[in-house]
Amino acid sequence: MDDRDVSLRSATYGLFVELGRAPTAGEVAGVCGLTGAEAASGWQPLHEQHALVLDPETGAIRMTGPFSAVPTA
């Protein structure tokens, strides 16, 4: 994980806590000084490294352990 990945992960996790829900790529982009597309594409390596889980259909965040963006039992 490089510095960009760590920064994006930290911003994503921080916004999840702050907002009480999964942040959008646009919201994370605003914090990181990126475009929404750059933030969304930056999530892919984090998904591959199991730092977060993306919805396979929408690319939105599904979970960032221990936070879930979908109802759980």
C-alpha positions in Angstrom: 0.0 0.0 0.0 1.6 3.3 -1.1 1.1 6.8 0.5 -1.8 7.6 -1.9 -3.6 4.4 -0.9 -3.1 5.1 2.8 -4.4 8.7 2.4 -7.5 7.6 0.4 -8.2 4.8 2.9 -7.9 7.2 5.8 -10.2 9.8 4.2 -12.7 7.1 3.3 -12.8 5.6 6.9 -12.9 9.1 8.5 -15.8 10.1 6.4 -17.6 6.9 7.1 -17.4 7.7 10.8 -18.2 11.4 10.4 -21.2 10.8 8.1 -22.5 7.6 9.7 -22.7 6.0 6.3 -20.5 5.0 3.4 -19.2 8.2 1.7 -19.5 8.7 -2.0 -16.5 8.9 -4.3 -17.3 12.6 -4.7 -17.3 13.2 -1.0 -13.9 11.4 -0.6 -12.6 13.3 -3.6 -13.4 16.6 -2.0 -11.3 15.7 1.1 -8.4 14.3 -0.9 -8.3 17.0 -3.7 -9.1 14.4 -6.3 -11.9 14.1 -8.9 -14.7 11.7 -8.1 -13.4 9.4 -10.9 -9.9 9.4 -9.3 -11.3 8.5 -5.9 -13.5 5.7 -7.3 -10.6 4.3 -9.3 -8.3 4.6 -6.2 -10.8 2.4 -4.3 -10.1 -0.5 -6.6 -6.6 -1.3 -5.2 -8.0 -0.9 -1.7 -10.7 -3.4 -2.6 -8.1 -5.8 -4.0 -6.1 -5.5 -0.8 -9.2 -6.1 1.3 -9.1 -2.7 2.9 -12.7 -2.1 1.8 -15.3 -4.0 -0.2 -17.0 -2.5 -3.3 -20.4 -3.3 -4.6 -19.7 -5.3 -7.8 -22.5 -3.6 -9.7 -22.2 0.1 -8.7 -18.6 0.4 -7.5 -20.0 2.1 -4.3 -18.5 1.1 -0.9 -20.3 -1.9 0.6 -18.2 -2.1 3.7 -15.0 -0.9 5.3 -14.3 -3.2 8.3 -15.9 -2.8 10.8 -18.4 -0.5 9.1 -21.1 -1.9 6.8 -23.1 0.2 4.3 -25.8 -2.4 4.0 -28.1 -3.7 6.8 -26.7 -6.8 8.6 -28.2 -9.2 11.0 
